[in-house]
Amino acid sequence: MKVALIGANGQLGTDLIRTKPEYVDLDPLTRKEMDVRDKDKVEEVLYEVKPDLVINTSAYVKVDLAEEEVEEAFRVNAVGVKNIADACLKIGVPLLHISTDYVFDGGKLPKREPYYEEDTPNPINIYGVSKLAGEHIVRNYLEEHYIVRSSSLYGVAGASGKGGNFPYTILRKAKAGENLKVVNDIYMVPTHTYDLAEGVWRLVLEEHSYGTYHITHTGYCSWYEFAKKILELAGIDAQIEPVKHTEFPTKARRPLWSVLGTKKGIELRSWEEGLERFVRMVKDEG
Ligand SMILES: NC(=O)c1ccc[n+]([C@@H]2O[C@H](COP(=O)([O-])OP(=O)(O)OC[C@H]3O[C@@H](n4cnc5c(N)ncnc54)[C@H](OP(=O)(O)O)[C@@H]3O)[C@@H](O)[C@H]2O)c1
């Protein structure tokens, strides 16, 4: 099976390469080789590769900046996705597209039920709106598709689009002796991209039916609880203080609760176990 991977330099892209089953022939495509905003290039490259499946992990991921760079967010997350969907349609291959928990509004706390695949999205920031536009395009232009929503991703590669990720930031600040203040009233499921990548390969290779899937670790936590666990697992003793999200105003509004759940069978281990694996991998890689 030949797979074209778009966004190969990203943290999920990197882990899809690392977890690739032996019998998959993977063609990793970086932005340099194929900018998804360039319709002709997308068609030309995918036509050349002739894959059996296209996986798109590329995205404009700067949630706050997207409030200003609205057009750019849509150029990548909606127009770019349309370019990919059109090329897939033309060459007759399915598309697996990655989306986000930020398509949901979070409702009002205390909400304690996860969002499931059939729940109605209602994004409250431009990034989420642009990602939902991408979902609609995939769903409505391409019958043979998977849409995989996940949340709060971190991987050993770090998010190229964000210049790092949450665990790396916490570790760096703690090691520098900074006092940490972390939001304790926003809940989500932090998800290790290595585990997510394994889930994505399972989805494809076990031939689950096309459609929308939520793939995250099980359980949930606040960003403060996540940060505390990162420090505990890394064996770092640092001052950390829980604060309300209103203490850190951001350009983009964020859902206060974006916990995803699934009724469709691809379940990952707990978020604590995913994090343990990440801390181990970071140590192993020096
Ligand atoms: N990060 C999160 O917390 C999170 C949460 C939920 C869902 N997601 C979704 O998960 C997916 C993967 O995220 P990630 O964390 O792996 O992000 P990432 O590390 O920033 O990777 C995104 C990749 O997209 C590439 N890219 C950006 N614009 C492009 C363009 N115009 N043409 C071609 N490639 C382009 C980037 O290339 P460069 O390396 O050249 O910049 C980068 O390699 C995305 O769809 C994202 O929306 C992310």
The ligand as an ORCA input file, in Angstrom:
! r2SCAN-3c Opt
* xyz 0 1
  N      -1.163     20.762     17.764
  C      -2.319     20.535     18.360
  O      -2.479     20.748     19.562
  C      -3.467     19.963     17.569
  C      -4.646     19.611     18.251
  C      -5.690     19.030     17.515
  C      -5.562     18.821     16.154
  N      -4.419     19.228     15.534
  C      -4.302     18.999     14.090
  O      -3.360     17.955     13.918
  C      -2.647     18.126     12.699
  C      -1.161     18.005     12.956
  O      -0.749     18.988     13.885
  P       0.743     19.091     14.417
  O       0.652     19.414     15.855
  O       1.520     17.915     13.939
  O       1.212     20.424     13.643
  P       2.672     20.866     13.151
  O       3.725     20.175     13.914
  O       2.672     22.368     13.135
  O       2.689     20.315     11.673
  C       1.937     20.897     10.652
  C       2.683     20.691      9.358
  O       1.946     21.340      8.322
  C       2.874     21.897      7.427
  N       2.276     22.996      6.680
  C       1.810     24.182      7.137
  N       1.385     24.934      6.114
  C       1.576     24.195      4.984
  C       1.339     24.436      3.605
  N       0.833     25.598      3.185
  N       1.645     23.447      2.720
  C       2.187     22.278      3.137
  N       2.446     22.002      4.428
  C       2.143     22.958      5.344
  C       3.992     22.426      8.323
  O       5.144     22.591      7.536
  P       6.459     23.356      8.079
  O       7.175     22.303      8.903
  O       7.177     23.754      6.848
  O       5.965     24.512      8.903
  C       4.096     21.314      9.350
  O       5.028     20.342      8.974
  C      -3.140     19.451     12.123
  O      -4.146     19.183     11.184
  C      -3.748     20.167     13.306
  O      -4.763     21.066     12.906
  C      -3.368     19.773     16.202
*
